Amino acid sequence: FKSLLARKEYYKLAKEISEKRNFLKVPRKYILLSKRILSSFSIDSKKFFVGLHLRSNFDERTNRNTSIENSKYICELIKSEGGIPLLVGANKFLSRELKNYALDIRDICNTTYEYEALQLFIWSNCKFWVGSQSGGTLPASLFGTLTLWLDFHPSGHFHPPNTKDLFVPRRVFNMNLNRFLSWDESTSDRYRFCQTENVL
């Protein structure tokens, strides 16, 4: 009974978040500071920008990582439409790989305080968010910001309650069949183990 009640409350919250652009409010001082930081680097905060948080760790959960090829492609699409891709929470590897594709906001912040303020500004004011299965993607929904989940895997994992989010699943290659599984196959009972991160 408790799980049914929790599910009902979850979907009630999801509906409320999805219908509001700013479910949470960022304090004005952080907005002003962020605009100053952007303008000091000749970045027009009125121009549309997209926040990106793309997982690229080398650990036991590499299936959650977004491919570098897809990361570059989405940045090129954003730029081709006149937008600015802003990279949030990137490690050194990803920052280096996307150097010519997105601006790592660490490069324009002098302090941790500035960095945290700018993250809040981007989560709440970007046109949309692009992310993967990683913590830095989750806060966008609290501001009612639509998220494009890129290379989403495993598909049964929790995601924030924004019913307008879009999910692009990771393609799963089956070595026995020597081909990629279709979406229906990868979520079927027969191949359900491809949706786990447990190697056993």
N, C-alpha and C positions, 0 to 999 in steps of 0.2 A: 504493500500500500504506500509506503514512504517513497519508493522509487517512482510510482505513478504521480504522486504529488510533486516530487522534485521535477519530473519531466514537464508537467503542466506549468510549473513556475518558470522553468527554463524557456519554454516556448512563449510564455507571456512576456518575459524579459526580451527575448529575441525580437518579438513584434514591436515592442516599445523602442528598442535600440534602432531597428531598421527604419523606423518612421521618423527618426530625429537625426538631423545632421550633427548636432553637437549635444550628445547625451551627457557628456561631461564638459565642463568649461575650463579653459586654460586661463589662469590669472593674466590680467592685462600687462603686468610688468614683464612677463615672459614673452608675450607677443611683441611688445615694443623692443625688447632686447634682441629677439630673433630677427626682426626686420632690420635693426641696426647692423647685426652681424652680416646678414645677406647683402645689404646695400653697400657695406664696406668692401665687399668683394665683387661689386658691380653686378649683383644678382637681383633682378627685379622681383620683389616678393608678390607683385600683382600678376606676374606672368604665371602660367600654370606650371606646377611642379608635381612630381610624383615621388613619394617615399618608397625606398626599397630596403628590405631586410632579407637577405638571402643566405641561407645556411651554407657554410663551406668548411665544416670541421672534419678533421681526420680522426674519427673515433669509431666506435662500434655501431654508430647510427648513420653511416654515410649515405644510406638510401634516402634519407631526408634531405640531403643536399640538393640544391638546384644546380643543374649543369651550367658550366661556364658559357657554353654555346648559347643556351636559352637566356642566360642573364644578359649577354651582349645583345642578343636579338631584341629583347624587350626594351633595353635602353635605346637602341637605334630607332625602334618604333616611336618611343616617347619623343625623342629629339626630332624625328621627321615630322611630327605634328606640332612642333614649336614648343615642346615642354622641356623641363629640366629634371633629369633623374638625380635624386639625392640619396646617397647611400648612407644608411644608418646602422650602426653596430657591426660593421664589417671587420673581419680580422685582416691582418696584414696581407695574407695571400689573396683574398678577394679584392681588397683595395688595389693591390698591384695589378691584378688581372683585369679589372674594370677601369683602370686609370683613364683611358681615352673614351670611356663610355658613360661614366657617372661621376659626380662629385662626391667624394667621401667627406661628410660634414666634419669629421675630426680634423681635417686639413684647414678648416676655416675657424675653428674654435680655439681660444687661448686657454680656457679653463674647463674643468669638469662641469662647473655651474652653467657656463655658456652651452656646453654640449647637451646637458640635460634639458635646458630651456628650449634649445633648438629642436630636440627630439619631440618634445610636447607640441611645439608649433607645427612641425611637419605632420605628426600623427593627426592633428586636429584640422589642418588647413590644406592638406594636399588634395589634388583632384581625385586621386585614388591611391591605394597602396598596393605594392607588389611584394609578396613574401612567400616564405616556405615554412616548413614545420620547425619553427624556432621561436623562442620567446619574444624577440623584438617585433614580430609580426602581430602578436596578439592584442596589444593595446589599441591598434587602429580602430577596432570595432567599438571600443568604449566611447569614441568620438563620433560614431555613426559613419565612419569612413569606409567605403566599399573597398574590399580587398580582393585582389586577383592572387589566388594561391597557385604558385608555379611549381611544377613537378611535385605535386601533392602525393605524399606517401608516408606511412601506410594510410589508406583511405578511411580506416575505422577510427583513426585518432581523433581526439577532441579538437574542435575548432570553436572560436568565439561565436556568440549568438548574434550574428548579423545575417539575416535571411537573404540579403542581396549579394553576398559574397559569391565569387565565381571560382571554380576549382578546375585546374588543368592537371589531371593525374599524371604521375610518372608512368612511363611505359615500362612494362615488366617483361623481361626476356626469359623464355623458358628454354633451358639448355637441352633438355630431352627432346623437345620438339624442334629446336634450332630456329625459333622465330619468336617475335613478340606476341604476347597474349592480347586478345581484344579486351576492352573494358569489361564486357560481360563475363568473359572467361576469368579474368583476374579477380573478380569479386564472387565467383561461383564457389559452391561447396567443393568442387573437385580441386580447384587451385587456391583454396582459401589460405594456405600456408604462405603464399607469396605476399600476403598482407601483414606478415609478422616481421618483427626485427630480431626474433630469436633464431639464431643459426642452427639450433638443435631442433 
